[in-house]
Amino acid sequence: MTITYGQFETVDIRVGRITRAESFPEARKPAIRLWIDFGPLIGEKKSSAQITRHYDPATLVGRQVLAVVNFPPRQIGPVMSEVLVLGVPDADGEVVLIGPGHDVPLGGKLF
């Protein structure tokens, strides 16, 4: 499916910093609950991510990630996920998080 550049611009992808991460045993598939700070304009948002193969909650705090911030919230078990954290699959199909290669200001929009 081909989209226009204007359609792409409607997807709001921002950089945030993980401020808190916890195991999420209530999820159907192994997951981690995340709290991500997107800076003063957007604030802190919650998410659930199936990233347990490569990540431990204790090692995620402080990491910058990219996330879609303008999808509607989605109920995942007892958690309301407010953003979609982005990743790509490794050779086994497990999620590897996407983030900037250098520390950048929170809330920066992908272009």
C-alpha positions as CSV (number, residue, x, y, z in Angstrom):
1,M,0.0,0.0,0.0
2,T,1.4,3.4,-1.0
3,I,0.6,6.5,1.1
4,T,1.2,10.1,0.5
5,Y,3.7,12.2,2.4
6,G,0.7,14.1,3.9
7,Q,-0.7,10.9,5.2
8,F,2.7,10.0,6.8
9,E,2.8,13.5,8.5
10,T,-0.4,12.6,10.4
11,V,1.5,9.9,12.3
12,D,3.0,11.7,15.3
13,I,6.2,9.8,16.2
14,R,8.1,11.4,19.1
15,V,11.2,10.6,21.2
16,G,10.7,10.0,24.9
17,R,12.7,8.7,27.9
18,I,11.6,5.7,29.9
19,T,11.2,6.8,33.5
20,R,9.8,3.6,34.9
21,A,9.5,0.0,33.8
22,E,7.8,-3.0,35.5
23,S,7.1,-6.6,34.6
24,F,3.5,-7.1,33.4
25,P,2.5,-10.6,34.4
26,E,-1.2,-9.9,33.7
27,A,-0.6,-9.6,30.0
28,R,-1.6,-12.5,27.7
29,K,2.0,-12.5,26.2
30,P,5.1,-11.6,28.3
31,A,5.3,-7.8,28.4
32,I,6.8,-4.9,30.3
33,R,4.8,-1.8,31.4
34,L,6.5,1.4,30.6
35,W,6.2,5.0,31.7
36,I,7.7,7.4,29.1
37,D,8.4,11.1,29.5
38,F,7.9,13.0,26.2
39,G,8.7,16.4,27.6
40,P,6.5,19.3,28.7
41,L,4.3,19.5,25.7
42,I,3.1,15.8,25.9
43,G,4.1,14.8,29.3
44,E,4.4,11.2,30.7
45,K,2.5,8.4,28.9
46,K,2.1,4.7,29.7
47,S,2.6,1.8,27.4
48,S,2.8,-2.0,27.3
49,A,5.5,-3.6,25.2
50,Q,6.3,-7.3,24.4
51,I,10.0,-6.8,24.7
52,T,10.9,-9.3,27.4
53,R,13.3,-11.3,25.1
54,H,15.9,-8.6,25.0
55,Y,15.1,-6.2,27.8
56,D,14.8,-6.3,31.6
57,P,12.7,-3.6,33.3
58,A,15.8,-2.5,35.4
59,T,17.9,-1.8,32.3
60,L,15.2,0.2,30.5
61,V,15.0,3.3,32.8
62,G,16.8,6.2,31.1
63,R,16.7,4.8,27.6
64,Q,15.3,7.0,24.8
65,V,12.7,5.4,22.5
66,L,10.5,6.4,19.6
67,A,6.7,6.0,19.9
68,V,3.5,6.9,18.1
69,V,1.8,9.4,20.4
70,N,-1.4,10.1,18.5
71,F,-3.1,6.7,18.4
72,P,-6.2,6.4,20.6
73,P,-5.5,4.7,24.0
74,R,-5.9,0.9,24.0
75,Q,-6.9,-1.3,27.0
76,I,-4.4,-4.1,27.5
77,G,-5.5,-6.1,30.5
78,P,-5.6,-3.8,33.5
79,V,-3.4,-1.2,31.7
80,M,-4.5,1.6,29.4
81,S,-1.7,1.9,26.8
82,E,-1.5,5.5,25.6
83,V,1.4,5.3,23.1
84,L,2.8,2.7,20.7
85,V,6.5,2.1,21.4
86,L,8.3,1.3,18.1
87,G,10.7,-1.5,17.4
88,V,11.9,-3.9,14.6
89,P,12.2,-7.7,14.7
90,D,15.5,-9.4,15.2
91,A,16.3,-12.6,13.2
92,D,14.0,-14.6,15.5
93,G,11.1,-12.1,15.2
94,E,11.7,-10.6,18.7
95,V,11.3,-6.9,19.2
96,V,14.3,-4.6,19.3
97,L,13.5,-1.0,20.4
98,I,14.0,2.0,18.1
99,G,15.6,5.1,19.5
100,P,17.9,7.9,18.5
101,G,21.7,7.2,18.2
102,H,22.4,10.2,20.4
103,D,20.7,11.8,23.4
104,V,18.1,14.3,22.0
105,P,15.5,16.6,23.5
106,L,12.4,14.9,24.7
107,G,9.3,15.3,22.6
108,G,11.3,15.7,19.3
109,K,9.2,14.7,16.3
110,L,10.4,12.2,13.7
111,F,10.8,13.7,10.2
